């Protein structure tokens, strides 16, 4: 027996992080009260999101172009790379007004219990930017510093230590965000002042 359209919509909406069945049901009722073009526009936006958004060829952030807007910006300091766990972490760090370099998104953190090992992260691409296939340059200039801005939790610390060990033989300066960010706080949700202080007080790894 097929699921009725309303129930099917609730099931799909409840897949969003932090959205339970009650909230999903409210969303479904709200959509039913809107003009048809609202639901159609939402559906089209979701489909296009999957079809057009890809990883930036350089930093692995999400972009609709081959290079994201930050990597394509000639004003960026390409000699510094800030490594983050998730694409959304970039907005907080960039919004701090302190950092003017480039980024690299790992798309996760080391977590053996969740089946996330080094192979699941964008580590090979990071190494290629610093000392691999492009001769250790990023945007035409040598990389001088890599800032590890993973979350200040067990997984983030383990990831930072692992990346630092990988980069040590390459002779690049590796630093870690200072404790302007509280332990256990995800970078995505940290306030701008704390992020600015963490960037300014970063320490050697």
GUVEXTI-477315 format. One record per residue (C-alpha): residue in one letter; x, y, z. Coordinates in nm, 4 decimals, always signed. Example, Ala and Ser with C-alpha at 12.3 -4.5 7.8 and 13.67 -1.06 7.14 Angstrom:
! GUVEXTI-477315
(node 'A'; (+1.2300; -0.4500; +0.7800));
(node 'S'; (+1.3670; -0.1060; +0.7140));
//
This chain:
! GUVEXTI-477315
(node 'X'; (+0.0000; +0.0000; +0.0000));
(node 'X'; (+0.1446; +0.3378; -0.1036));
(node 'X'; (+0.1981; +0.6162; +0.1494));
(node 'X'; (-0.0364; +0.9134; +0.1067));
(node 'X'; (+0.1269; +1.2352; -0.0258));
(node 'X'; (+0.0963; +1.4275; +0.3023));
(node 'X'; (+0.2561; +1.1501; +0.5077));
(node 'X'; (+0.5287; +1.1085; +0.2464));
(node 'X'; (+0.6090; +1.4810; +0.2658));
(node 'X'; (+0.6310; +1.4624; +0.6467));
(node 'X'; (+0.8679; +1.1644; +0.6284));
(node 'X'; (+1.1024; +1.3483; +0.3914));
(node 'X'; (+1.0906; +1.6785; +0.5823));
(node 'X'; (+1.1698; +1.4971; +0.9080));
(node 'X'; (+1.5048; +1.3910; +0.7570));
(node 'X'; (+1.6419; +1.7416; +0.8049));
(node 'X'; (+1.8801; +1.7746; +1.1035));
(node 'X'; (+1.6997; +1.8908; +1.4144));
(node 'X'; (+1.3556; +1.8454; +1.2575));
(node 'X'; (+1.1292; +1.5943; +1.4281));
(node 'X'; (+0.7962; +1.4587; +1.3089));
(node 'X'; (+0.5940; +1.7345; +1.4769));
(node 'X'; (+0.7985; +2.0121; +1.3145));
(node 'X'; (+0.7906; +1.8304; +0.9808));
(node 'X'; (+0.4122; +1.8066; +1.0078));
(node 'X'; (+0.3922; +2.1840; +1.0715));
(node 'X'; (+0.6101; +2.2450; +0.7650));
(node 'X'; (+0.3822; +2.0243; +0.5531));
(node 'X'; (+0.0665; +2.2053; +0.6693));
(node 'X'; (+0.2371; +2.5412; +0.6057));
(node 'X'; (+0.3243; +2.4374; +0.2497));
(node 'X'; (-0.0368; +2.3350; +0.1874));
(node 'X'; (-0.1538; +2.6825; +0.2906));
(node 'X'; (+0.0831; +2.8585; +0.0491));
(node 'X'; (+0.0267; +2.9305; -0.3197));
(node 'X'; (+0.1347; +2.6390; -0.5438));
(node 'X'; (+0.4390; +2.8297; -0.6711));
(node 'X'; (+0.5926; +2.8280; -0.3198));
(node 'X'; (+0.6141; +2.4470; -0.3069));
(node 'X'; (+0.7185; +2.4352; -0.6727));
(node 'X'; (+0.9939; +2.6892; -0.6129));
(node 'X'; (+1.1182; +2.4966; -0.3091));
(node 'X'; (+1.1240; +2.1695; -0.5027));
(node 'X'; (+1.3098; +2.3313; -0.7920));
(node 'X'; (+1.5646; +2.4889; -0.5580));
(node 'X'; (+1.6361; +2.1536; -0.3892));
(node 'X'; (+1.6755; +1.9747; -0.7229));
(node 'X'; (+1.9062; +2.2462; -0.8581));
(node 'X'; (+2.1068; +2.2349; -0.5361));
(node 'X'; (+2.2007; +1.8763; -0.6072));
(node 'X'; (+2.2549; +1.9333; -0.9793));
(node 'X'; (+2.4640; +2.2509; -0.9737));
(node 'X'; (+2.6541; +2.2676; -0.6439));
(node 'X'; (+2.9917; +2.0938; -0.6395));
(node 'X'; (+3.3181; +2.1078; -0.4478));
(node 'X'; (+3.5570; +2.3891; -0.5351));
(node 'X'; (+3.8499; +2.2420; -0.7301));
(node 'X'; (+4.0975; +2.4073; -0.4936));
(node 'X'; (+3.9610; +2.4428; -0.1400));
(node 'X'; (+3.6755; +2.1863; -0.1560));
(node 'X'; (+3.4182; +2.4381; -0.0335));
(node 'X'; (+3.0779; +2.4158; -0.1993));
(node 'X'; (+3.0372; +2.6220; -0.5145));
(node 'X'; (+2.8364; +2.6413; -0.8353));
(node 'X'; (+3.1581; +2.7226; -1.0254));
(node 'X'; (+3.4850; +2.5342; -1.0688));
(node 'X'; (+3.6484; +2.7753; -0.8215));
(node 'X'; (+3.4532; +2.9256; -0.5331));
(node 'X'; (+3.4358; +3.3035; -0.4980));
(node 'X'; (+3.7083; +3.3092; -0.2320));
(node 'X'; (+3.9566; +3.1075; -0.4353));
(node 'X'; (+3.8791; +3.3243; -0.7374));
(node 'X'; (+3.9387; +3.6452; -0.5400));
(node 'X'; (+4.2869; +3.7831; -0.6251));
(node 'X'; (+4.2899; +3.9853; -0.3010));
(node 'X'; (+4.3125; +3.6700; -0.0882));
(node 'X'; (+4.6429; +3.5779; +0.0768));
(node 'X'; (+4.7083; +3.2446; -0.0950));
(node 'X'; (+5.0163; +3.1751; +0.1204));
(node 'X'; (+4.7910; +3.0914; +0.4187));
(node 'X'; (+4.5383; +2.8084; +0.4333));
(node 'X'; (+4.2839; +2.7691; +0.7134));
(node 'X'; (+4.1653; +2.4082; +0.7450));
(node 'X'; (+3.8064; +2.3545; +0.8653));
(node 'X'; (+3.5800; +2.0539; +0.9093));
(node 'X'; (+3.2678; +2.1790; +0.7319));
(node 'X'; (+3.1805; +2.4333; +0.4600));
(node 'X'; (+2.9617; +2.6271; +0.7045));
(node 'X'; (+3.2616; +2.6836; +0.9348));
(node 'X'; (+3.4084; +2.9198; +0.6751));
(node 'X'; (+3.1353; +3.1795; +0.7206));
(node 'X'; (+3.2134; +3.2315; +1.0888));
(node 'X'; (+3.5888; +3.2572; +1.0396));
(node 'X'; (+3.5586; +3.4795; +0.7342));
(node 'X'; (+3.3064; +3.6974; +0.9135));
(node 'X'; (+3.5446; +3.7564; +1.2036));
(node 'X'; (+3.7152; +4.0223; +0.9901));
(node 'X'; (+4.0586; +3.8985; +1.0993));
(node 'X'; (+4.1420; +3.6324; +0.8435));
(node 'X'; (+4.2194; +3.7225; +0.4806));
(node 'X'; (+4.3742; +3.3960; +0.3609));
(node 'X'; (+4.2259; +3.0925; +0.1870));
(node 'X'; (+4.0458; +2.7865; +0.3239));
(node 'X'; (+4.0414; +2.4101; +0.2896));
(node 'X'; (+3.7390; +2.1990; +0.3836));
(node 'X'; (+3.7983; +1.8462; +0.5102));
(node 'X'; (+3.4278; +1.7536; +0.5020));
(node 'X'; (+3.4455; +1.5852; +0.8390));
(node 'X'; (+3.6712; +1.4918; +1.1295));
(node 'X'; (+3.8421; +1.1690; +1.2272));
(node 'X'; (+3.5938; +0.9495; +1.4117));
(node 'X'; (+3.6681; +0.5742; +1.4016));
(node 'X'; (+3.3420; +0.4908; +1.5812));
(node 'X'; (+3.1498; +0.6589; +1.2992));
(node 'X'; (+3.3621; +0.4998; +1.0296));
(node 'X'; (+3.5393; +0.8242; +0.9379));
(node 'X'; (+3.9089; +0.7702; +0.8757));
(node 'X'; (+4.1750; +0.9658; +0.6838));
(node 'X'; (+4.0500; +0.8303; +0.3499));
(node 'X'; (+3.7094; +0.9948; +0.4044));
(node 'X'; (+3.8589; +1.3440; +0.4491));
(node 'X'; (+3.9958; +1.5792; +0.1804));
(node 'X'; (+4.3528; +1.5290; +0.3000));
(node 'X'; (+4.5014; +1.4252; -0.0334));
(node 'X'; (+4.3756; +1.7482; -0.1877));
(node 'X'; (+4.5269; +1.9493; +0.0983));
(node 'X'; (+4.8653; +1.7843; +0.0545));
(node 'X'; (+4.8517; +1.8540; -0.3186));
(node 'X'; (+4.8040; +2.2249; -0.2471));
(node 'X'; (+5.1037; +2.2398; -0.0152));
(node 'X'; (+5.3677; +1.9964; -0.1283));
(node 'X'; (+5.2257; +1.7607; -0.3840));
(node 'X'; (+5.1405; +1.7650; -0.7481));
(node 'X'; (+5.1511; +2.1447; -0.7892));
(node 'X'; (+5.5003; +2.1789; -0.6428));
(node 'X'; (+5.3890; +2.3216; -0.3110));
(node 'X'; (+5.2146; +2.6312; -0.4392));
(node 'X'; (+4.8595; +2.7517; -0.4025));
(node 'X'; (+4.7443; +3.0104; -0.6516));
(node 'X'; (+5.1008; +3.0540; -0.7781));
(node 'X'; (+5.2721; +3.1282; -0.4438));
(node 'X'; (+5.4294; +2.8929; -0.1864));
(node 'X'; (+5.2127; +2.8079; +0.1134));
(node 'X'; (+5.3749; +2.9517; +0.4266));
(node 'X'; (+5.1232; +2.8616; +0.6979));
(node 'X'; (+4.8399; +2.6189; +0.7576));
(node 'X'; (+4.5957; +2.7087; +1.0363));
(node 'X'; (+4.4072; +2.4118; +1.1809));
(node 'X'; (+4.0592; +2.5351; +1.2726));
(node 'X'; (+3.8912; +2.2063; +1.3550));
(node 'X'; (+3.6417; +2.1971; +1.6428));
(node 'X'; (+3.7869; +2.2035; +1.9986));
(node 'X'; (+3.6547; +1.8561; +2.0836));
(node 'X'; (+3.7966; +1.5025; +2.0832));
(node 'X'; (+3.7417; +1.4451; +1.7112));
(node 'X'; (+3.8635; +1.7918; +1.6151));
(node 'X'; (+4.1781; +1.7654; +1.8275));
(node 'X'; (+4.2575; +1.4201; +1.6890));
(node 'X'; (+4.2121; +1.5503; +1.3351));
(node 'X'; (+4.4345; +1.8527; +1.4002));
(node 'X'; (+4.7130; +1.6333; +1.5405));
(node 'X'; (+4.6895; +1.3949; +1.2462));
(node 'X'; (+4.7021; +1.6746; +0.9883));
(node 'X'; (+4.9921; +1.8415; +1.1711));
(node 'X'; (+5.1926; +1.5180; +1.1508));
(node 'X'; (+5.1178; +1.4891; +0.7789));
(node 'X'; (+5.2350; +1.8448; +0.7124));
(node 'X'; (+5.5441; +1.8459; +0.9332));
(node 'X'; (+5.7760; +1.6884; +0.6682));
(node 'X'; (+5.6702; +1.9542; +0.4172));
(node 'X'; (+5.8350; +2.2351; +0.6150));
(node 'X'; (+5.5225; +2.4501; +0.6314));
(node 'X'; (+5.4291; +2.6367; +0.9515));
(node 'X'; (+5.1318; +2.4669; +1.1199));
(node 'X'; (+4.9262; +2.6484; +1.3842));
(node 'X'; (+4.6099; +2.5705; +1.5813));
(node 'X'; (+4.3366; +2.8107; +1.6887));
(node 'X'; (+4.3862; +2.9460; +2.0398));
(node 'X'; (+4.1275; +2.8896; +2.3110));
(node 'X'; (+3.9217; +3.1950; +2.2259));
(node 'X'; (+3.6767; +2.9242; +2.1217));
(node 'X'; (+3.5347; +2.7336; +2.4188));
(node 'X'; (+3.6060; +2.3614; +2.4405));
(node 'X'; (+3.3193; +2.1658; +2.2893));
(node 'X'; (+3.1976; +2.4570; +2.0764));
(node 'X'; (+3.1572; +2.3904; +1.7056));
(node 'X'; (+3.3282; +2.6509; +1.4868));
(node 'X'; (+3.0022; +2.7017; +1.2991));
(node 'X'; (+2.8293; +2.8353; +1.6126));
(node 'X'; (+3.1130; +3.0305; +1.7750));
(node 'X'; (+3.0705; +3.4081; +1.7958));
(node 'X'; (+3.2822; +3.6403; +1.5815));
(node 'X'; (+3.4774; +3.7944; +1.8701));
(node 'X'; (+3.5854; +3.4521; +1.9988));
(node 'X'; (+3.6840; +3.3435; +1.6495));
(node 'X'; (+3.8859; +3.6614; +1.5944));
(node 'X'; (+4.0723; +3.6075; +1.9227));
(node 'X'; (+4.1322; +3.2431; +1.8382));
(node 'X'; (+4.2818; +3.3399; +1.5019));
(node 'X'; (+4.5027; +3.6101; +1.6477));
(node 'X'; (+4.6278; +3.3862; +1.9302));
(node 'X'; (+4.6843; +3.0705; +1.7260));
(node 'X'; (+4.9740; +2.8536; +1.8412));
(node 'X'; (+5.2343; +2.6356; +1.6719));
(node 'X'; (+5.1560; +2.2660; +1.6360));
//
